[in-house]
Amino acid sequence: MTSTSEQSSNLSAADELREAKTAIAMGAGVGVIGTASALLVGATCPICVVMAPALIGAGLIKRYAAKKKLRSNE
């Protein structure tokens, strides 16, 4: 039987994993928008060039940390 603190820790790790997946999806979305604007208009905004890899990278790091936390709680 797991204690209440372990259950809240598991919930927290699951929330972090969900948040990481959201960051990766947002980064991919910004990348698609930047690519589409580059193809249609011939230019892309500098924010898209910087934010897409940053969001994807942050999401991957968060996902790694959340999965590591979930494995240690098992």
C-alpha positions as CSV (number, residue, x, y, z in Angstrom):
1,M,0.0,0.0,0.0
2,T,1.4,3.4,-0.9
3,S,1.4,6.3,1.4
4,T,-0.4,9.6,0.6
5,S,3.0,11.4,-0.1
6,E,4.0,8.7,-2.6
7,Q,0.6,9.0,-4.3
8,S,1.0,12.8,-4.6
9,S,4.5,12.4,-5.9
10,N,3.3,10.0,-8.6
11,L,0.5,12.5,-9.5
12,S,3.1,15.2,-9.6
13,A,5.3,13.2,-11.9
14,A,2.3,12.4,-14.2
15,D,1.5,16.1,-14.3
16,E,5.1,16.9,-15.2
17,L,5.0,14.3,-17.9
18,R,1.8,15.8,-19.4
19,E,3.4,19.3,-19.2
20,A,6.5,18.0,-21.0
21,K,4.4,16.5,-23.8
22,T,2.5,19.8,-24.1
23,A,5.8,21.7,-24.4
24,I,7.0,19.4,-27.1
25,A,3.8,19.7,-29.0
26,M,3.9,23.5,-28.7
27,G,7.4,23.6,-30.0
28,A,6.5,21.4,-33.0
29,G,3.5,23.7,-33.7
30,V,5.7,26.8,-33.6
31,G,8.1,25.0,-35.9
32,V,5.3,24.2,-38.4
33,I,4.1,27.8,-38.3
34,G,7.6,29.1,-38.9
35,T,8.2,26.7,-41.8
36,A,4.8,27.5,-43.4
37,S,5.5,31.2,-43.2
38,A,9.0,30.7,-44.7
39,L,7.5,28.7,-47.6
40,L,4.5,31.0,-48.2
41,V,6.0,34.5,-47.5
42,G,9.7,33.8,-48.0
43,A,10.7,34.9,-44.5
44,T,10.2,33.6,-40.9
45,C,10.1,35.4,-37.6
46,P,13.2,35.1,-35.5
47,I,11.1,34.1,-32.5
48,C,10.0,31.0,-34.4
49,V,13.6,30.1,-35.1
50,V,14.6,30.4,-31.4
51,M,11.4,29.2,-29.6
52,A,10.7,26.0,-31.6
53,P,14.0,24.2,-30.6
54,A,13.9,25.7,-27.1
55,L,10.3,24.4,-26.4
56,I,11.1,21.0,-27.8
57,G,14.4,20.8,-25.9
58,A,12.8,21.9,-22.6
59,G,10.0,19.4,-23.1
60,L,12.5,16.6,-23.7
61,I,14.4,17.5,-20.6
62,K,11.2,17.7,-18.5
63,R,10.0,14.3,-20.0
64,Y,13.3,12.7,-19.0
65,A,13.1,14.0,-15.5
66,A,9.4,13.0,-15.1
67,K,10.1,9.5,-16.3
68,K,13.1,9.2,-14.0
69,K,10.9,10.3,-11.1
70,L,8.2,7.8,-12.0
71,R,10.7,4.9,-12.2
72,S,12.2,5.8,-8.8
73,N,8.7,5.9,-7.2
74,E,7.9,2.4,-8.4
